[in-house]
Amino acid sequence: ILAEGDAILLNIYHVIEVNPAKWPKVNAAGGKAFADFMVARETQEVIKTFGTDKFGSPLFFPDAGKKVEDMGK
């Protein structure tokens, strides 16, 4: 039985920039811009509050810059 807050329910999303030296056709500038956007303070604040109005609590936890043991908190 799984319960709310159980670590097994944690579904972490990542943003990873592709190495342009290995994949020369990649849009490295676009990838960096997207990664920078996702970890920006403003975006993390939107993630922190997303779903609160409709569901009463956020649907996601902003984890950019956190240690693994602190994720989901």
C-alpha positions as CSV (number, residue, x, y, z in Angstrom):
1,I,0.0,0.0,0.0
2,L,1.3,3.4,-1.0
3,A,0.7,6.5,1.0
4,E,0.9,10.2,0.2
5,G,4.5,11.3,0.8
6,D,5.9,7.8,0.2
7,A,9.4,8.2,-1.4
8,I,8.5,5.5,-4.0
9,L,5.9,7.9,-5.4
10,L,8.5,10.6,-6.1
11,N,8.7,11.2,-9.9
12,I,11.7,13.4,-10.6
13,Y,11.9,15.3,-13.9
14,H,15.3,16.4,-15.2
15,V,16.5,18.8,-17.8
16,I,19.9,17.8,-19.4
17,E,21.8,19.8,-22.0
18,V,23.1,17.7,-24.9
19,N,26.9,17.8,-25.6
20,P,27.3,19.7,-28.9
21,A,30.8,18.2,-29.3
22,K,29.2,14.7,-29.5
23,W,26.0,15.8,-31.3
24,P,27.0,18.7,-33.6
25,K,23.5,19.1,-35.0
26,V,22.0,19.8,-31.6
27,N,20.6,23.3,-31.0
28,A,23.0,23.9,-28.0
29,A,21.9,27.5,-27.6
30,G,18.3,26.6,-27.5
31,G,19.0,23.7,-25.1
32,K,20.9,26.0,-22.7
33,A,18.2,28.6,-22.9
34,F,15.5,26.0,-22.0
35,A,17.6,24.6,-19.1
36,D,18.3,28.1,-17.8
37,F,14.6,28.9,-18.0
38,M,13.6,25.7,-16.1
39,V,16.0,26.3,-13.2
40,A,15.3,30.1,-13.0
41,R,13.9,31.3,-9.7
42,E,10.7,32.6,-11.4
43,T,10.0,29.3,-13.1
44,Q,10.7,27.4,-9.9
45,E,8.1,29.6,-8.2
46,V,5.5,28.8,-10.9
47,I,6.2,25.1,-10.5
48,K,5.9,25.5,-6.7
49,T,2.4,26.9,-6.9
50,F,1.1,25.1,-10.0
51,G,-2.3,23.3,-9.3
52,T,-2.9,25.0,-6.0
53,D,-5.9,27.1,-7.2
54,K,-7.6,24.0,-8.7
55,F,-6.6,21.2,-6.4
56,G,-5.8,22.9,-3.1
57,S,-2.1,21.9,-3.2
58,P,0.7,22.0,-5.7
59,L,1.1,19.2,-8.2
60,F,4.9,19.5,-8.3
61,F,7.8,20.4,-6.1
62,P,10.6,22.6,-7.5
63,D,13.8,20.8,-6.9
64,A,16.4,22.8,-8.9
65,G,19.6,23.0,-7.0
66,K,18.5,20.6,-4.2
67,K,20.5,17.7,-2.9
68,V,19.0,14.3,-3.8
69,E,17.9,13.6,-0.2
70,D,16.0,16.9,-0.1
71,M,14.0,16.4,-3.3
72,G,10.3,16.3,-3.0
73,K,10.3,18.4,0.1
